[in-house]
Amino acid sequence: MWWNKAAVAAVLAASLSLAPPPGRAAEVCPARAGQAVRFVDIFDGAPEELATLVPDKARKFSGYWRLGYVYDAGRFVTVRCKYADRTVTDVKLPSKVRQCDYKIDAQKSLKLTCH
């Protein structure tokens, strides 16, 4: 049974090394081969509730949402990632994030990080 403990320890160590250190930003939208993220929607709660949040600062190529108040009220945030091929992925952020920042590069790919 020693190999089970060793395997579990190795998997745990690998997963911890992939997680961003506390206080550092993590990219939210899952990578999809050959498909860039083009747009995101941020929801206070589940998308079905239609509570879309407007960015606190929105520029042409960057901006951010301050989100701490959502968690302080006992709710959660959901990010809807919209890809170039028009597929959509919803990502629930159950753990408190203070802010989500977006940047759009020259190829019009959007990167969303939350911290």
N, C-alpha and C positions, 0 to 999 in steps of 0.2 A: 503493500500500500504506500510505501514511501514515494513511488513515482506519482501518485495522485496528488500528494501534498506539494511535490516539486512542480508539477504541471500547473496546479492552481496558483502557486506563488509566482511562476513565470508569467502566466496570463494576467494576474493582478498587477505585477510590476509593469508589464507592457501597457496595460490600459491606463495606469497612472501616468506613465510617461507621455501618453497621447493627450491627456487632459491639460488645459492651460493652467499655469500656476494661478493661485488666488489673486484676484485683482487685475488679471490680464484679460484682454478681449479675446473672444472666441468667435470664429466665423459660424454663422447660423445655418445658412442654406446648404443642404447636402450637395456635394459635387455630383454632376451628371456628365458622363463622357460626351464630349462634343457639344454640350448644351450650356450656354452661359445664362446666368441669372440676369433678367432684363428689368424686372420690377419687383417690389415687395409691398405688401400691405401689412400694417401692424394693427392688431385687434386687442381691445380690452376685453378679455375673455375669449369665448369660442367664436369663430367666424360666423356661425349661424345667428348669433345675436346682433350682427351688423354694426358693432361699435368700432368702426374704423377710426384710428387715431391719426391726426394730422401732425407732421413733423414740427418740432419746436423751432427748428431752423432748417430751411430748405433752400439750397442753392442749386444751380444747374448741374454741378458734378459732385456735390457732397451735402451732407446735412445730418441731423440727428433727432431722435425722440428721447426725451427724459421720461423714464417709466417707473421710478421708485414709488410714486404715489399709488400706482395700480396695486402693487404688492402690499403697500401699507394699508390699503382698504380691504385686504383679504382676497383679492382677485389674482388672476394670472394673465400673461400676455401670450398671444399666438401670432406667429409670423407666417404669412403666406408668401412663398417663394414662387415667382412666375418665370419660367424658362423660355428660351428662344423658340422652342418647338411648341409653345403654348401649354405645356404641362404645368401642373400646379402641385406644390407640396406644402402642407401645413406643418409647422413646427411649434409645438407647445413649449413655452419656457416656464416650467413650474417653479424653478428656483429664482429668487429675486435677482433681477438685473437693474442696474441704476440707469443705464443709457444704452441705446443702440445707434450706431453710426453707419452711414452709407457713403460709399465712394463709387463713382462711375468712371471707368477708364476710357481711353481713346477708341476702343472697340465697342463701347457702349455696354460693357459687362459691368454688372453691379456687384459689389461686395458689401455684405452687411455683417458687422461685428457688434457683439453685445458684451457689456462688462458691468 
